[in-house]
Amino acid sequence: MKIGNFSFVLRIKNSSEKVGFRFQAPIKLSVYFDVSKLTLDASLAGRVSQRIESPALLLRNVSTGRWTNAADTCGVEMLTRAGIERRWYFDPDMSIFNVYICHLTQFAIAF
């Protein structure tokens, strides 16, 4: 997996809690990919155009400094209560990646 050239931070506006805000229920984050632009990166071109790998949304664990799967921020019990069966899914025909998250921090997209 390769992390893209950009990461981003999601925060609650006007919140005193800068990073790590936790939701009471999962929220769905949807990301659109322009596959034609991703294939310009030679290291991604084959994997993306052939749909060998699905994207992943990673989050930066501030205490360890490591990148981990953002879909794991929601526990099974929380997802079940919300009626969510899959933590994430990728629609390659529409180039949309959807992932449920339960906390805010620094994120990055990886293939």
C-alpha positions as CSV (number, residue, x, y, z in Angstrom):
1,M,0.0,0.0,0.0
2,K,1.2,3.5,-0.8
3,I,-0.1,6.6,1.0
4,G,-1.1,9.3,-1.4
5,N,0.7,12.7,-1.6
6,F,-1.9,14.3,0.7
7,S,-3.3,13.8,4.1
8,F,-6.1,15.8,5.6
9,V,-7.4,16.6,9.1
10,L,-11.1,16.5,10.0
11,R,-12.1,18.5,13.1
12,I,-15.3,19.8,14.7
13,K,-15.6,23.5,14.0
14,N,-15.3,25.6,17.2
15,S,-14.5,22.6,19.3
16,S,-12.0,22.8,22.1
17,E,-11.0,19.2,21.4
18,K,-8.6,19.6,18.5
19,V,-8.0,15.9,17.5
20,G,-9.6,12.7,18.5
21,F,-13.3,13.7,18.8
22,R,-15.4,10.6,19.0
23,F,-18.9,10.3,17.6
24,Q,-21.8,8.6,19.3
25,A,-22.7,6.9,16.0
26,P,-20.7,6.1,12.9
27,I,-20.6,8.7,10.1
28,K,-20.0,7.8,6.4
29,L,-17.2,9.5,4.7
30,S,-17.3,9.2,0.8
31,V,-14.3,10.0,-1.3
32,Y,-14.4,10.3,-5.1
33,F,-11.4,9.3,-7.1
34,D,-10.5,10.5,-10.6
35,V,-8.9,7.3,-11.7
36,S,-7.4,8.9,-14.8
37,K,-5.4,11.3,-12.6
38,L,-4.3,8.5,-10.2
39,T,-2.9,6.5,-13.1
40,L,-0.5,9.4,-13.9
41,D,1.5,8.2,-10.8
42,A,3.6,5.4,-12.3
43,S,3.8,3.6,-8.9
44,L,0.0,3.4,-8.7
45,A,-1.0,3.1,-12.4
46,G,-1.1,-0.7,-12.7
47,R,-2.8,-1.3,-9.3
48,V,-5.4,1.4,-9.8
49,S,-6.3,0.8,-13.5
50,Q,-6.5,-3.0,-13.0
51,R,-8.5,-2.6,-9.8
52,I,-6.0,-4.9,-8.0
53,E,-6.2,-3.0,-4.8
54,S,-9.0,-1.1,-3.2
55,P,-8.3,2.2,-1.5
56,A,-8.0,2.4,2.2
57,L,-8.6,5.4,4.5
58,L,-5.8,5.5,7.1
59,L,-5.7,7.5,10.3
60,R,-2.7,8.7,12.1
61,N,-2.5,7.4,15.7
62,V,-1.2,10.4,17.5
63,S,0.2,8.4,20.4
64,T,2.2,5.9,18.3
65,G,2.7,8.0,15.1
66,R,1.6,5.0,13.0
67,W,-1.0,4.9,10.3
68,T,-3.9,2.4,10.9
69,N,-7.1,1.5,9.2
70,A,-9.7,4.2,9.9
71,A,-12.6,1.7,9.5
72,D,-11.4,0.2,12.7
73,T,-12.4,3.3,14.7
74,C,-15.9,2.0,15.0
75,G,-16.6,-1.1,17.1
76,V,-18.8,-3.9,15.9
77,E,-21.4,-3.1,18.5
78,M,-21.7,0.5,17.4
79,L,-21.9,-0.5,13.7
80,T,-24.6,-3.1,14.5
81,R,-26.7,-0.6,16.5
82,A,-26.6,1.7,13.5
83,G,-27.6,-1.0,11.1
84,I,-24.3,-1.0,9.2
85,E,-23.1,-4.3,7.9
86,R,-19.8,-3.3,6.2
87,R,-17.2,-0.9,7.6
88,W,-16.2,0.2,4.1
89,Y,-16.9,-0.4,0.5
90,F,-15.5,0.6,-2.9
91,D,-17.5,1.1,-6.0
92,P,-14.9,0.9,-8.8
93,D,-17.4,1.7,-11.5
94,M,-18.3,5.0,-9.8
95,S,-14.8,5.6,-8.4
96,I,-16.3,6.2,-4.9
97,F,-14.8,4.8,-1.7
98,N,-17.1,4.9,1.4
99,V,-15.9,4.2,4.9
100,Y,-17.6,4.6,8.3
101,I,-15.6,6.4,10.9
102,C,-16.2,7.1,14.6
103,H,-13.5,9.6,15.4
104,L,-11.7,12.6,13.9
105,T,-8.0,12.9,13.4
106,Q,-5.5,13.2,10.5
107,F,-6.4,10.9,7.6
108,A,-4.7,9.8,4.4
109,I,-5.9,7.7,1.4
110,A,-3.8,4.8,0.4
111,F,-3.7,2.2,-2.4
